[in-house]
Amino acid sequence: MAVDKIYINMCWFREKVFDDGSSLINCAFKVDELQELADEKGWVNMVIKKRREPNEKGYTHYAQLDTWKPDGSQIQNTESEAEQSQTNDDDKLPWDD
């Protein structure tokens, strides 16, 4: 089932690449929009994606709301894997004796 993409419109990202190859991304968000998109716990999960080309204002990235939610089987698998790792003595490090 395909989920419609929800773009976060009231934000901008501009990447600055320095001569030494390092970079940083300046960003700004409109708080009102983020509050509207927040989940029941107050979090806004988003994916930041690079544009193919900077737009006319020089913005290099955009944001999309991350709507992925784990289903019950993924949560149960994670819990059982955690239990297994806690009970497996082969995972001990030499200095853990």
N, CA, C and O atoms as a GROMACS GRO file, in nm:
protein
  388
    1MET      N    1   0.084  -0.117   0.000
    1MET     CA    2   0.000   0.000   0.000
    1MET      C    3   0.089   0.124   0.000
    1MET      O    4   0.171   0.142   0.090
    2ALA      N    5   0.075   0.207  -0.097
    2ALA     CA    6   0.155   0.329  -0.108
    2ALA      C    7   0.095   0.439  -0.020
    2ALA      O    8  -0.027   0.460  -0.017
    3VAL      N    9   0.182   0.507   0.049
    3VAL     CA   10   0.141   0.618   0.135
    3VAL      C   11   0.175   0.748   0.064
    3VAL      O   12   0.283   0.763   0.008
    4ASP      N   13   0.080   0.842   0.067
    4ASP     CA   14   0.107   0.972   0.005
    4ASP      C   15   0.223   1.040   0.075
    4ASP      O   16   0.235   1.036   0.197
    5LYS      N   17   0.308   1.104  -0.004
    5LYS     CA   18   0.421   1.178   0.051
    5LYS      C   19   0.369   1.309   0.108
    5LYS      O   20   0.289   1.379   0.046
    6ILE      N   21   0.416   1.342   0.226
    6ILE     CA   22   0.380   1.468   0.291
    6ILE      C   23   0.506   1.551   0.302
    6ILE      O   24   0.599   1.516   0.375
    7TYR      N   25   0.509   1.661   0.230
    7TYR     CA   26   0.626   1.748   0.231
    7TYR      C   27   0.612   1.853   0.340
    7TYR      O   28   0.503   1.904   0.365
    8ILE      N   29   0.722   1.884   0.404
    8ILE     CA   30   0.725   1.990   0.504
    8ILE      C   31   0.766   2.116   0.428
    8ILE      O   32   0.882   2.133   0.391
    9ASN      N   33   0.670   2.203   0.407
    9ASN     CA   34   0.689   2.317   0.317
    9ASN      C   35   0.755   2.438   0.381
    9ASN      O   36   0.829   2.510   0.314
   10MET      N   37   0.729   2.460   0.506
   10MET     CA   38   0.779   2.581   0.570
   10MET      C   39   0.915   2.556   0.636
   10MET      O   40   0.932   2.573   0.757
   11CYS      N   41   1.010   2.517   0.553
   11CYS     CA   42   1.147   2.496   0.600
   11CYS      C   43   1.240   2.515   0.481
   11CYS      O   44   1.198   2.508   0.366
   12TRP      N   45   1.368   2.539   0.511
   12TRP     CA   46   1.466   2.547   0.403
   12TRP      C   47   1.599   2.495   0.452
   12TRP      O   48   1.630   2.498   0.571
   13PHE      N   49   1.679   2.446   0.356
   13PHE     CA   50   1.811   2.391   0.383
   13PHE      C   51   1.906   2.443   0.277
   13PHE      O   52   1.874   2.440   0.158
   14ARG      N   53   2.020   2.488   0.320
   14ARG     CA   54   2.122   2.537   0.226
   14ARG      C   55   2.256   2.479   0.269
   14ARG      O   56   2.305   2.506   0.378
   15GLU      N   57   2.315   2.398   0.180
   15GLU     CA   58   2.443   2.335   0.210
   15GLU      C   59   2.557   2.426   0.169
   15GLU      O   60   2.555   2.486   0.062
   16LYS      N   61   2.655   2.437   0.256
   16LYS     CA   62   2.776   2.514   0.228
   16LYS      C   63   2.892   2.415   0.227
   16LYS      O   64   2.920   2.350   0.328
   17VAL      N   65   2.959   2.405   0.113
   17VAL     CA   66   3.075   2.316   0.100
   17VAL      C   67   3.199   2.403   0.102
   17VAL      O   68   3.210   2.502   0.029
   18PHE      N   69   3.295   2.366   0.188
   18PHE     CA   70   3.417   2.442   0.204
   18PHE      C   71   3.528   2.387   0.115
   18PHE      O   72   3.517   2.276   0.063
   19ASP      N   73   3.634   2.466   0.099
   19ASP     CA   74   3.746   2.427   0.013
   19ASP      C   75   3.813   2.297   0.057
   19ASP      O   76   3.866   2.224  -0.027
   20ASP      N   77   3.810   2.267   0.187
   20ASP     CA   78   3.874   2.144   0.236
   20ASP      C   79   3.784   2.021   0.221
   20ASP      O   80   3.822   1.912   0.263
   21GLY      N   81   3.667   2.037   0.160
   21GLY     CA   82   3.576   1.925   0.137
   21GLY      C   83   3.472   1.906   0.246
   21GLY      O   84   3.376   1.831   0.226
   22SER      N   85   3.488   1.972   0.358
   22SER     CA   86   3.387   1.961   0.464
   22SER      C   87   3.265   2.044   0.425
   22SER      O   88   3.271   2.127   0.335
   23SER      N   89   3.156   2.020   0.493
   23SER     CA   90   3.034   2.093   0.462
   23SER      C   91   2.947   2.108   0.586
   23SER      O   92   2.968   2.039   0.686
   24LEU      N   93   2.852   2.196   0.577
   24LEU     CA   94   2.750   2.211   0.680
   24LEU      C   95   2.620   2.247   0.610
   24LEU      O   96   2.620   2.294   0.496
   25ILE      N   97   2.510   2.224   0.679
   25ILE     CA   98   2.380   2.258   0.622
   25ILE      C   99   2.310   2.354   0.717
   25ILE      O  100   2.285   2.321   0.833
   26ASN      N  101   2.280   2.473   0.668
   26ASN     CA  102   2.199   2.569   0.743
   26ASN      C  103   2.053   2.534   0.717
   26ASN      O  104   2.016   2.500   0.604
   27CYS      N  105   1.971   2.542   0.822
   27CYS     CA  106   1.830   2.510   0.802
   27CYS      C  107   1.743   2.597   0.892
   27CYS      O  108   1.788   2.653   0.992
   28ALA      N  109   1.618   2.607   0.851
   28ALA     CA  110   1.520   2.683   0.928
   28ALA      C  111   1.385   2.613   0.913
   28ALA      O  112   1.352   2.561   0.806
   29PHE      N  113   1.307   2.613   1.021
   29PHE     CA  114   1.175   2.550   1.022
   29PHE      C  115   1.072   2.648   1.075
   29PHE      O  116   1.102   2.727   1.165
   30LYS      N  117   0.954   2.642   1.022
   30LYS     CA  118   0.841   2.719   1.075
   30LYS      C  119   0.778   2.634   1.184
   30LYS      O  120   0.722   2.528   1.156
   31VAL      N  121   0.785   2.678   1.307
   31VAL     CA  122   0.741   2.601   1.422
   31VAL      C  123   0.592   2.565   1.412
   31VAL      O  124   0.554   2.455   1.451
   32ASP      N  125   0.509   2.655   1.363
   32ASP     CA  126   0.366   2.627   1.354
   32ASP      C  127   0.338   2.504   1.269
   32ASP      O  128   0.253   2.422   1.305
   33GLU      N  129   0.408   2.489   1.158
   33GLU     CA  130   0.387   2.372   1.072
   33GLU      C  131   0.432   2.245   1.142
   33GLU      O  132   0.364   2.143   1.135
   34LEU      N  133   0.547   2.251   1.210
   34LEU     CA  134   0.595   2.132   1.280
   34LEU      C  135   0.498   2.090   1.392
   34LEU      O  136   0.478   1.971   1.414
   35GLN      N  137   0.440   2.186   1.461
   35GLN     CA  138   0.343   2.153   1.565
   35GLN      C  139   0.221   2.082   1.506
   35GLN      O  140   0.167   1.991   1.567
   36GLU      N  141   0.178   2.124   1.388
   36GLU     CA  142   0.064   2.059   1.323
   36GLU      C  143   0.097   1.916   1.282
   36GLU      O  144   0.008   1.830   1.280
   37LEU      N  145   0.222   1.889   1.248
   37LEU     CA  146   0.264   1.757   1.201
   37LEU      C  147   0.308   1.664   1.313
   37LEU      O  148   0.333   1.546   1.289
   38ALA      N  149   0.319   1.715   1.435
   38ALA     CA  150   0.370   1.635   1.547
   38ALA      C  151   0.278   1.517   1.577
   38ALA      O  152   0.156   1.526   1.564
   39ASP      N  153   0.339   1.404   1.618
   39ASP     CA  154   0.261   1.287   1.656
   39ASP      C  155   0.207   1.304   1.798
   39ASP      O  156   0.223   1.410   1.858
   40GLU      N  157   0.144   1.199   1.850
   40GLU     CA  158   0.080   1.208   1.982
   40GLU      C  159   0.180   1.230   2.096
   40GLU      O  160   0.142   1.273   2.204
   41LYS      N  161   0.308   1.201   2.071
   41LYS     CA  162   0.411   1.223   2.174
   41LYS      C  163   0.486   1.354   2.152
   41LYS      O  164   0.577   1.387   2.229
   42GLY      N  165   0.449   1.429   2.048
   42GLY     CA  166   0.511   1.558   2.023
   42GLY      C  167   0.630   1.555   1.928
   42GLY      O  168   0.697   1.657   1.913
   43TRP      N  169   0.658   1.442   1.865
   43TRP     CA  170   0.772   1.428   1.775
   43TRP      C  171   0.730   1.446   1.629
   43TRP      O  172   0.620   1.410   1.589
   44VAL      N  173   0.821   1.503   1.552
   44VAL     CA  174   0.805   1.513   1.407
   44VAL      C  175   0.922   1.439   1.345
   44VAL      O  176   1.036   1.485   1.354
   45ASN      N  177   0.895   1.325   1.284
   45ASN     CA  178   1.000   1.247   1.218
   45ASN      C  179   1.001   1.288   1.072
   45ASN      O  180   0.897   1.291   1.006
   46MET      N  181   1.120   1.320   1.022
   46MET     CA  182   1.130   1.364   0.883
   46MET      C  183   1.252   1.305   0.818
   46MET      O  184   1.347   1.262   0.883
   47VAL      N  185   1.247   1.305   0.686
   47VAL     CA  186   1.360   1.262   0.606
   47VAL      C  187   1.406   1.384   0.529
   47VAL      O  188   1.326   1.451   0.463
   48ILE      N  189   1.535   1.415   0.537
   48ILE     CA  190   1.592   1.527   0.464
   48ILE      C  191   1.653   1.470   0.336
   48ILE      O  192   1.737   1.380   0.341
   49LYS      N  193   1.611   1.522   0.222
   49LYS     CA  194   1.657   1.471   0.093
   49LYS      C  195   1.726   1.582   0.014
   49LYS      O  196   1.688   1.698   0.021
   50LYS      N  197   1.828   1.543  -0.060
   50LYS     CA  198   1.902   1.639  -0.141
   50LYS      C  199   1.828   1.662  -0.272
   50LYS      O  200   1.783   1.568  -0.337
   51ARG      N  201   1.815   1.789  -0.310
   51ARG     CA  202   1.756   1.824  -0.439
   51ARG      C  203   1.853   1.786  -0.550
   51ARG      O  204   1.974   1.782  -0.530
   52ARG      N  205   1.799   1.759  -0.668
   52ARG     CA  206   1.886   1.732  -0.782
   52ARG      C  207   1.973   1.853  -0.813
   52ARG      O  208   2.091   1.841  -0.845
   53GLU      N  209   1.912   1.970  -0.804
   53GLU     CA  210   1.983   2.096  -0.825
   53GLU      C  211   1.929   2.197  -0.726
   53GLU      O  212   1.811   2.192  -0.691
   54PRO      N  213   2.012   2.289  -0.679
   54PRO     CA  214   1.961   2.394  -0.590
   54PRO      C  215   1.851   2.474  -0.661
   54PRO      O  216   1.857   2.495  -0.782
   55ASN      N  217   1.752   2.518  -0.585
   55ASN     CA  218   1.645   2.600  -0.646
   55ASN      C  219   1.692   2.744  -0.664
   55ASN      O  220   1.809   2.775  -0.640
   56GLU      N  221   1.603   2.830  -0.708
   56GLU     CA  222   1.640   2.969  -0.738
   56GLU      C  223   1.689   3.047  -0.616
   56GLU      O  224   1.757   3.148  -0.631
   57LYS      N  225   1.654   3.000  -0.495
   57LYS     CA  226   1.700   3.066  -0.373
   57LYS      C  227   1.826   3.002  -0.317
   57LYS      O  228   1.878   3.045  -0.214
   58GLY      N  229   1.876   2.898  -0.384
   58GLY     CA  230   1.998   2.832  -0.339
   58GLY      C  231   1.975   2.719  -0.240
   58GLY      O  232   2.071   2.667  -0.183
   59TYR      N  233   1.849   2.680  -0.218
   59TYR     CA  234   1.820   2.574  -0.123
   59TYR      C  235   1.857   2.440  -0.185
   59TYR      O  236   1.820   2.412  -0.299
   60THR      N  237   1.930   2.359  -0.111
   60THR     CA  238   1.987   2.236  -0.165
   60THR      C  239   1.916   2.108  -0.120
   60THR      O  240   1.939   2.001  -0.177
   61HIS      N  241   1.832   2.116  -0.019
   61HIS     CA  242   1.764   2.000   0.036
   61HIS      C  243   1.618   2.033   0.063
   61HIS      O  244   1.579   2.150   0.062
   62TYR      N  245   1.538   1.930   0.086
   62TYR     CA  246   1.399   1.948   0.125
   62TYR      C  247   1.362   1.843   0.229
   62TYR      O  248   1.435   1.746   0.248
   63ALA      N  249   1.249   1.862   0.296
   63ALA     CA  250   1.207   1.771   0.403
   63ALA      C  251   1.076   1.704   0.368
   63ALA      O  252   0.986   1.765   0.310
   64GLN      N  253   1.068   1.578   0.405
   64GLN     CA  254   0.946   1.500   0.385
   64GLN      C  255   0.912   1.433   0.518
   64GLN      O  256   1.001   1.382   0.586
   65LEU      N  257   0.785   1.434   0.554
   65LEU     CA  258   0.741   1.371   0.678
   65LEU      C  259   0.764   1.221   0.669
   65LEU      O  260   0.727   1.158   0.570
   66ASP      N  261   0.825   1.163   0.771
   66ASP     CA  262   0.848   1.018   0.777
   66ASP      C  263   0.728   0.956   0.847
   66ASP      O  264   0.712   0.972   0.968
   67THR      N  265   0.645   0.886   0.772
   67THR     CA  266   0.521   0.829   0.826
   67THR      C  267   0.534   0.681   0.859
   67THR      O  268   0.436   0.617   0.896
   68TRP      N  269   0.655   0.624   0.845
   68TRP     CA  270   0.674   0.482   0.871
   68TRP      C  271   0.649   0.449   1.017
   68TRP      O  272   0.695   0.520   1.107
   69LYS      N  273   0.576   0.342   1.040
   69LYS     CA  274   0.552   0.293   1.175
   69LYS      C  275   0.578   0.143   1.174
   69LYS      O  276   0.536   0.075   1.080
   70PRO      N  277   0.646   0.089   1.276
   70PRO     CA  278   0.671  -0.055   1.280
   70PRO      C  279   0.542  -0.131   1.303
   70PRO      O  280   0.453  -0.084   1.374
   71ASP      N  281   0.532  -0.249   1.241
   71ASP     CA  282   0.416  -0.332   1.272
   71ASP      C  283   0.451  -0.420   1.392
   71ASP      O  284   0.566  -0.422   1.434
   72GLY      N  285   0.356  -0.490   1.445
   72GLY     CA  286   0.377  -0.569   1.567
   72GLY      C  287   0.485  -0.674   1.554
   72GLY      O  288   0.556  -0.700   1.651
   73SER      N  289   0.500  -0.737   1.437
   73SER     CA  290   0.598  -0.844   1.423
   73SER      C  291   0.740  -0.790   1.434
   73SER      O  292   0.828  -0.859   1.487
   74GLN      N  293   0.765  -0.670   1.386
   74GLN     CA  294   0.899  -0.613   1.394
   74GLN      C  295   0.935  -0.581   1.539
   74GLN      O  296   1.050  -0.598   1.579
   75ILE      N  297   0.840  -0.537   1.617
   75ILE     CA  298   0.865  -0.506   1.757
   75ILE      C  299   0.894  -0.634   1.834
   75ILE      O  300   0.986  -0.638   1.915
   76GLN      N  301   0.815  -0.740   1.808
   76GLN     CA  302   0.836  -0.867   1.877
   76GLN      C  303   0.972  -0.927   1.840
   76GLN      O  304   1.040  -0.980   1.928
   77ASN      N  305   1.012  -0.920   1.713
   77ASN     CA  306   1.141  -0.972   1.673
   77ASN      C  307   1.254  -0.900   1.744
   77ASN      O  308   1.350  -0.963   1.788
   78THR      N  309   1.244  -0.770   1.756
   78THR     CA  310   1.348  -0.693   1.823
   78THR      C  311   1.359  -0.734   1.969
   78THR      O  312   1.469  -0.747   2.022
   79GLU      N  313   1.246  -0.754   2.035
   79GLU     CA  314   1.247  -0.793   2.176
   79GLU      C  315   1.307  -0.932   2.193
   79GLU      O  316   1.386  -0.953   2.285
   80SER      N  317   1.272  -1.027   2.107
   80SER     CA  318   1.325  -1.162   2.121
   80SER      C  319   1.474  -1.165   2.090
   80SER      O  320   1.548  -1.242   2.152
   81GLU      N  321   1.521  -1.084   1.994
   81GLU     CA  322   1.664  -1.076   1.965
   81GLU      C  323   1.739  -1.020   2.085
   81GLU      O  324   1.849  -1.065   2.116
   82ALA      N  325   1.682  -0.922   2.153
   82ALA     CA  326   1.746  -0.863   2.270
   82ALA      C  327   1.756  -0.966   2.382
   82ALA      O  328   1.858  -0.973   2.451
   83GLU      N  329   1.650  -1.046   2.400
   83GLU     CA  330   1.652  -1.149   2.503
   83GLU      C  331   1.759  -1.253   2.472
   83GLU      O  332   1.830  -1.297   2.562
   84GLN      N  333   1.772  -1.292   2.346
   84GLN     CA  334   1.872  -1.390   2.306
   84GLN      C  335   2.012  -1.339   2.334
   84GLN      O  336   2.096  -1.413   2.386
   85SER      N  337   2.039  -1.215   2.301
   85SER     CA  338   2.174  -1.162   2.321
   85SER      C  339   2.208  -1.151   2.469
   85SER      O  340   2.325  -1.161   2.506
   86GLN      N  341   2.108  -1.132   2.554
   86GLN     CA  342   2.134  -1.124   2.698
   86GLN      C  343   2.163  -1.260   2.758
   86GLN      O  344   2.236  -1.268   2.856
   87THR      N  345   2.109  -1.368   2.701
   87THR     CA  346   2.126  -1.501   2.759
   87THR      C  347   2.240  -1.578   2.696
   87THR      O  348   2.273  -1.686   2.745
   88ASN      N  349   2.302  -1.528   2.591
   88ASN     CA  350   2.408  -1.599   2.521
   88ASN      C  351   2.543  -1.566   2.586
   88ASN      O  352   2.590  -1.453   2.577
   89ASP      N  353   2.605  -1.667   2.653
   89ASP     CA  354   2.732  -1.645   2.721
   89ASP      C  355   2.848  -1.632   2.623
   89ASP      O  356   2.953  -1.580   2.661
   90ASP      N  357   2.832  -1.678   2.498
   90ASP     CA  358   2.939  -1.667   2.399
   90ASP      C  359   2.967  -1.522   2.362
   90ASP      O  360   3.072  -1.492   2.304
   91ASP      N  361   2.876  -1.433   2.395
   91ASP     CA  362   2.892  -1.292   2.362
   91ASP      C  363   2.978  -1.217   2.462
   91ASP      O  364   3.006  -1.099   2.444
   92LYS      N  365   3.020  -1.285   2.569
   92LYS     CA  366   3.099  -1.219   2.671
   92LYS      C  367   3.236  -1.180   2.616
   92LYS      O  368   3.295  -1.252   2.535
   93LEU      N  369   3.284  -1.069   2.662
   93LEU     CA  370   3.419  -1.025   2.628
   93LEU      C  371   3.516  -1.083   2.729
   93LEU      O  372   3.476  -1.114   2.841
   94PRO      N  373   3.644  -1.100   2.693
   94PRO     CA  374   3.739  -1.163   2.785
   94PRO      C  375   3.747  -1.096   2.921
   94PRO      O  376   3.772  -1.165   3.020
   95TRP      N  377   3.728  -0.970   2.930
   95TRP     CA  378   3.743  -0.899   3.058
   95TRP      C  379   3.613  -0.895   3.137
   95TRP      O  380   3.607  -0.833   3.243
   96ASP      N  381   3.504  -0.961   3.085
   96ASP     CA  382   3.376  -0.962   3.154
   96ASP      C  383   3.364  -1.074   3.257
   96ASP      O  384   3.258  -1.086   3.320
   97ASP      N  385   3.466  -1.157   3.277
   97ASP     CA  386   3.456  -1.272   3.369
   97ASP      C  387   3.436  -1.233   3.510
   97ASP      O  388   3.426  -1.319   3.598
   0.00000   0.00000   0.00000
